[in-house]
């Protein structure tokens, strides 16, 4: 079985309609292009043969088992906000949307958890938790991503420096395996050493091992007080150099982000969002949460003194909900702003040790500029996840852009590796970074990935051609 996969025929279409309903199935040219690529269409925009919106775990089980038996590839789609080409139908077949499976169950106060289906949106889960006085910390830039997508990509985001990644908040998962069987990985317990942690293999597996149908998430008490410091510097280098000083302070920041002035100007020009400071060629954003106003005041004072000591131009404190929202709306608008200001985008989503952030940023600027690429580094510098954003202008031809970005990416990934970093900090391998994966991690690690894939999906029908490739 496996590649070449079966081309779907009328009998296959009828079967899937029979276990769902016609109004939720689209075939061939009925399928809108927006359904078969993510936010980086240059990483793959492949049309499926059939698109189906499922409403239950049972429907998923029947469709998955049928595809497995008949050698039909199946790809699961959430909100489509990925940035690695992970939810594209590289070999045709079925695209299965879980967005109608969006139920959020009542908060379990005794266990401080919330359980939801994969199509529930991150922003809605966060609102449900907050309404109960609790807090779901993972905070990737795209608030309208699905929880299922967050889990299978192990989404990080801005608050990972203090609270961790999605992985740190997943208690248990229900899922459909490629043979159609339904299993639960772990349970609503705080710790578990019962065999291998299969749950943690599923988290971050990018939809290649199973289909998540339900997830239980840990919650925390909501922080009572919060503030964000906006700290301008004369240069990006000085801004990046400030990061280890912030991390060495006695107060743990919730988030640390840096932005260049050019990037701030893009967001202001295209989205009419602006920071409350105009000074500096780069700006550091530092967020603190606390349980008392005294603790928050202490964190602000210590960070401000350290910033001025290291050459900050000023320190602006956003300490009301409106001011805080204004600041983070600018950070949240980066991707949208860059799309509006360029013909095409490419991103190097590396993560390096926090001690190497400044060195990476300085070298990345030199590398990109040496290839004639307009570059905007930014990122979650509190955890070393640096997004090196490359923007294509109208003057570059397709051939020039492809050659420049290819050469640039190879050097940037080599730089990350030399600094002890990794290929991707949060967006994953998917289809977009597949060509760099083997060279980055080596043959033995690729063999282990393939063995894990085969243990779950021996017929290679679930999201084939992502993370590891068998069919080339």
C-alpha positions in Angstrom: 0.0 0.0 0.0 1.0 3.7 0.4 2.4 5.7 -2.5 1.1 5.8 -5.2 -2.2 6.3 -3.4 -5.6 5.3 -4.8 -7.3 7.9 -6.9 -10.8 8.4 -5.3 -13.8 7.2 -7.3 -17.6 7.5 -7.0 -17.8 4.6 -4.6 -15.4 6.4 -2.2 -17.3 9.6 -2.4 -20.6 7.8 -1.7 -19.2 6.0 1.3 -18.1 9.3 3.0 -21.4 11.0 2.2 -23.2 7.9 3.7 -21.4 8.3 7.1 -21.8 12.1 7.2 -24.3 14.0 5.1 -24.2 15.6 1.6 -24.3 19.2 2.9 -20.9 18.7 4.6 -19.1 17.1 1.7 -17.6 18.9 -1.3 -15.9 17.1 -4.3 -13.4 18.2 -6.9 -14.0 21.7 -8.2 -16.6 22.4 -5.5 -13.7 22.8 -3.0 -12.6 26.3 -2.5 -8.9 27.0 -2.7 -8.9 28.7 0.7 -9.5 25.3 2.3 -6.3 23.6 1.1 -3.5 25.8 2.1 -2.5 27.5 5.3 -1.1 31.0 6.0 2.0 30.2 3.9 0.6 29.0 0.6 4.0 29.0 -1.0 4.7 25.9 1.2 2.0 23.9 -0.6 -1.5 24.5 -2.1 -2.6 21.1 -3.2 -6.3 20.4 -3.9 -7.9 17.4 -2.2 -10.3 15.1 -4.1 -12.9 15.4 -1.3 -13.4 17.9 1.5 -15.6 16.8 4.5 -16.6 18.6 7.7 -17.1 16.1 10.5 -19.2 16.5 13.6 -18.2 13.6 15.7 -15.5 11.2 16.8 -17.5 8.4 15.3 -17.6 10.0 11.9 -13.8 10.5 12.0 -13.3 6.8 13.0 -15.3 5.5 10.1 -13.7 7.8 7.5 -10.2 7.2 8.8 -10.7 3.4 8.8 -12.0 3.5 5.2 -9.1 5.5 4.0 -6.7 3.3 5.7 -8.2 0.2 4.1 -8.4 1.7 0.7 -5.0 3.4 0.6 -6.5 6.9 0.4 -4.5 9.7 2.0 -6.2 11.9 4.6 -5.2 15.3 6.0 -6.9 17.0 9.0 -7.5 20.7 8.9 -8.3 23.0 11.8 -8.5 26.8 11.4 -5.8 26.8 8.7 -3.5 29.2 10.5 -0.4 27.1 10.3 2.9 28.5 8.9 4.7 25.3 7.7 2.4 23.9 5.0 1.4 21.1 7.4 -2.3 20.9 6.5 -2.1 20.6 2.7 -3.1 17.5 0.7 0.2 16.8 -0.9 -1.1 13.5 -2.5 -4.7 14.4 -3.0 -7.3 12.3 -1.1 -9.5 13.5 1.7 -9.2 16.8 3.6 -11.1 16.4 6.9 -12.1 19.5 8.7 -12.7 19.3 12.5 -14.0 22.9 12.8 -17.6 21.9 13.5 -16.3 19.9 16.5 -15.9 22.9 18.7 -17.6 22.1 21.9 -16.1 23.5 25.1 -17.1 21.6 28.3 -17.6 23.4 31.6 -14.5 24.2 33.6 -13.6 21.5 36.1 -12.8 23.6 39.2 -11.7 20.7 41.4 -9.0 19.7 38.8 -8.5 23.2 37.4 -8.9 21.9 33.9 -11.0 22.6 30.8 -11.9 20.0 28.2 -12.8 20.8 24.6 -13.0 19.4 21.0 -10.3 20.2 18.5 -12.2 22.8 16.6 -12.7 25.1 19.6 -10.8 28.3 19.1 -8.0 29.4 21.3 -9.6 32.7 22.0 -12.9 31.1 23.1 -11.1 28.6 25.4 -9.2 31.5 27.0 -12.5 33.5 27.5 -14.2 30.5 29.1 -11.4 30.0 31.5 -11.2 33.7 32.4 -15.0 33.8 33.0 -14.3 31.3 35.8 -11.4 33.2 37.3 -8.8 30.9 35.6 -6.2 31.4 33.0 -5.0 29.3 29.9 -1.5 30.8 29.4 -0.4 29.5 25.9 -0.6 32.6 23.7 0.5 32.2 20.1 0.0 35.2 17.9 -3.0 33.8 16.1 -5.8 33.8 18.6 -8.3 32.3 16.2 -6.3 29.1 15.8 -8.0 25.9 16.8 -7.0 24.1 20.0 -6.4 20.9 18.0 -4.0 22.7 15.8 -2.2 24.2 18.8 -1.8 20.8 20.3 -0.5 19.0 17.2 2.0 21.8 16.6 2.8 22.3 20.3 2.1 26.0 19.8 4.3 28.4 21.9 3.7 32.1 21.7 4.6 35.2 23.6 4.1 33.9 27.2 6.1 30.8 26.9 9.1 32.4 28.7 7.2 32.2 32.0 4.5 29.6 31.5 5.8 27.2 28.9 4.3 25.7 25.7 1.1 24.0 24.9 2.7 20.7 25.9 3.0 21.9 29.5 -0.8 22.3 29.7 -2.1 19.2 28.1 -3.4 16.6 30.6 -4.9 14.1 28.3 -5.9 13.5 24.7 -8.5 11.4 22.9 -7.7 10.5 19.4 -8.5 8.4 16.4 -5.6 6.3 15.1 -5.1 5.6 11.4 -6.8 2.2 11.6 -9.9 3.9 13.0 -9.5 2.8 16.6 -10.2 5.4 19.3 -7.7 5.7 22.2 -7.1 8.0 25.1 -3.5 9.0 26.0 -3.1 9.6 29.7 -5.9 11.0 31.9 -6.7 14.0 34.0 -3.9 13.5 36.4 -1.1 15.8 37.4 1.7 13.3 36.9 2.0 10.0 35.1 4.8 7.5 34.7 2.7 4.7 33.3 4.8 3.5 30.4 6.0 5.7 27.5 4.4 9.2 27.3 2.5 8.7 24.1 0.6 11.8 24.8 3.8 13.8 24.4 4.6 12.1 21.1 1.2 13.2 19.8 1.7 16.8 20.9 3.8 18.4 18.2 3.3 15.5 15.8 1.8 17.9 13.2 -1.2 15.6 12.4 1.0 12.7 11.1 0.3 10.2 13.9 -3.4 10.4 14.8 -6.5 12.7 14.8 -7.1 14.5 18.1 -10.8 14.5 19.0 -10.8 15.8 22.5 -8.2 17.4 24.8 -8.1 18.3 28.5 -6.0 21.4 29.4 -4.6 22.5 32.7 -5.6 26.0 33.9 -4.0 28.4 36.4 -5.4 31.0 38.6 -5.8 34.2 36.6 -3.1 36.8 37.4 -4.6 39.9 39.1 -2.1 42.5 38.0 -0.3 43.0 34.7 1.9 45.6 33.0 3.9 45.9 29.8 7.1 47.9 29.5 7.9 49.5 26.2 11.7 50.1 26.1 13.2 51.8 23.0 16.9 51.5 22.2 19.1 53.2 19.6 19.9 49.9 17.8 18.6 46.4 17.3 21.9 45.1 18.8 21.5 47.1 22.0 17.9 45.9 22.2 18.9 42.2 21.8 21.8 42.6 24.2 19.3 43.7 26.9 17.4 40.4 26.9 19.8 38.4 29.1 19.9 41.3 31.6 16.1 41.1 31.9 16.2 37.4 32.3 18.8 37.7 35.1 16.5 40.0 37.2 14.8 38.6 40.3 11.3 38.9 38.6 10.4 36.4 35.9 8.9 38.1 32.9 5.7 36.7 31.3 6.9 37.7 27.8 9.8 39.5 26.1 9.6 40.6 22.5 11.8 42.8 20.3 10.7 44.8 17.3 12.7 46.9 14.8 11.4 50.4 14.0 11.0 49.5 10.3 8.6 46.7 11.3 6.7 49.0 13.6 6.4 51.5 10.8 5.0 48.7 8.5 2.3 47.8 11.1 1.4 51.5 11.6 1.3 52.2 7.9 -0.7 49.1 6.9 -2.9 48.5 9.9 -3.0 51.9 11.7 -1.7 50.4 14.9 1.1 52.2 16.8 3.1 52.0 19.9 3.0 54.8 22.4 6.7 55.6 21.8 8.3 57.0 18.7 11.9 57.0 19.9 14.5 54.4 19.0 15.4 52.1 16.1 14.3 49.0 18.1 11.9 48.4 21.0 11.8 45.7 23.7 8.4 44.7 25.1 8.5 43.2 28.6 5.4 41.9 30.2 5.0 41.1 33.9 2.1 39.3 35.7 1.7 39.3 39.5 -0.6 38.5 42.3 -0.1 41.8 44.2 0.4 45.4 43.2 3.6 45.5 45.3 5.1 42.7 43.3 4.3 44.3 40.0 5.7 47.7 41.1 8.9 45.9 42.2 9.3 44.2 38.8 8.7 47.4 36.9 11.2 49.4 39.0 13.9 46.8 38.8 13.5 46.3 35.0 13.4 50.1 34.4 16.6 50.7 36.3 18.4 47.8 34.5 17.1 49.2 31.1 18.5 52.7 31.7 21.8 51.2 32.9 22.1 49.3 29.6 21.4 52.3 27.4 17.6 52.5 27.0 16.3 55.8 25.7 13.1 55.6 27.8 10.8 53.2 29.6 7.0 53.5 29.0 4.7 51.6 31.3 1.4 50.3 30.0 -0.5 49.4 33.1 -4.2 49.6 32.1 -6.1 47.1 30.0 -6.5 49.5 27.1 -2.8 50.5 27.0 -1.7 46.9 27.3 -4.0 45.9 24.5 -2.7 48.7 22.3 0.9 47.6 22.7 0.2 43.9 22.0 -2.1 44.7 19.1 1.0 46.0 17.4 2.9 42.8 18.0 -0.1 40.7 17.0 -0.3 42.6 13.6 3.2 41.8 12.4 2.3 39.0 10.0 -0.7 40.8 8.6 1.3 44.0 8.2 4.2 42.2 6.4 1.7 40.5 4.0 0.2 43.9 3.1 3.7 45.4 2.6 5.4 42.8 0.4 4.7 40.5 -2.5 5.7 37.4 -0.7 7.2 36.3 2.7 9.6 33.7 3.9 10.4 33.0 7.5 13.2 31.3 9.3 11.6 30.1 12.6 14.7 29.0 14.5 15.1 28.8 18.2 18.5 29.3 19.9 19.7 29.2 23.5 18.7 32.4 25.2 22.4 33.3 25.7 22.9 33.3 21.9 19.9 35.6 21.0 22.0 38.7 20.4 24.6 36.9 18.5 22.0 35.2 16.2 20.2 38.5 15.5 23.3 40.3 14.6 24.6 37.5 12.3 21.1 37.0 10.7 20.9 40.6 9.7 24.3 40.4 8.0 23.4 37.1 6.2 20.1 38.3 4.8 21.5 41.6 3.6 24.4 39.8 1.9 21.8 38.0 -0.3 20.0 41.3 -1.1 16.9 40.4 1.0 14.9 42.8 3.0 14.8 41.2 6.5 12.9 41.9 9.7 13.9 39.8 12.7 11.5 39.8 15.6 10.4 37.2 18.1 9.9 35.6 21.4 13.3 36.5 22.7 12.5 35.4 26.2 12.7 31.8 25.0 15.1 32.2 22.1 12.5 31.7 19.3 13.6 34.3 16.7 11.4 34.8 13.6 13.7 36.1 10.8 11.2 37.5 8.4 12.3 37.9 4.8 10.1 40.1 2.6 10.0 40.2 -1.2 9.7 43.5 -3.0 8.1 44.0 -6.4 11.5 44.4 -8.0 12.6 40.8 -7.4 11.9 38.2 -10.0 10.7 34.7 -9.0 14.1 33.3 -9.8 15.9 35.9 -7.8 13.6 35.5 -4.8 13.9 31.7 -4.8 17.7 31.7 -5.2 18.2 34.4 -2.5 15.9 32.8 0.1 17.2 29.3 -0.5 20.8 30.5 0.1 19.8 32.6 3.0 17.9 29.9 4.7 20.7 27.4 4.5 23.1 29.9 6.2 20.5 30.9 8.8 19.8 27.2 9.8 23.6 26.5 9.9 24.0 29.6 12.1 21.3 28.3 14.5 22.8 24.8 14.6 26.3 26.2 15.3 24.8 28.2 18.3 23.2 25.1 19.7 19.7 25.9 18.3 17.0 24.0 16.5 15.4 24.2 13.1 11.9 25.4 14.3 10.8 26.9 17.5 7.1 26.7 17.1 5.8 26.5 13.5 7.1 23.0 12.9 8.5 21.1 9.9 5.4 20.4 7.9 6.1 20.6 4.2 7.9 23.9 4.2 11.0 22.9 6.2 11.2 19.2 5.2 14.2 19.7 2.9 16.3 21.1 5.7 15.3 18.6 8.4 17.6 15.7 7.6 20.7 17.8 7.2 19.9 19.6 10.5 19.3 16.5 12.7 21.2 13.7 11.0 20.3 10.2 9.6 19.7 8.5 12.9 17.1 11.0 14.2 15.3 10.7 10.8 15.2 6.9 11.2 13.7 7.3 14.7 11.0 9.7 13.3 10.2 7.2 10.5 9.9 4.4 13.0 7.5 6.4 15.2 5.4 7.3 12.1 5.2 3.6 11.0 4.3 2.5 14.6 1.2 4.7 14.4 0.5 4.7 10.7 2.0 1.6 8.9 0.1 2.4 5.7 1.3 6.0 5.6 -2.2 7.4 4.9 -2.4 10.1 7.5 -1.0 13.5 6.4 1.7 11.8 4.2 4.8 13.8 3.1 5.0 16.0 6.2 7.7 16.0 8.9 9.3 12.8 7.3 9.0 11.8 3.7 8.8 8.1 2.6 7.6 8.6 -1.0 10.4 10.5 -2.6 
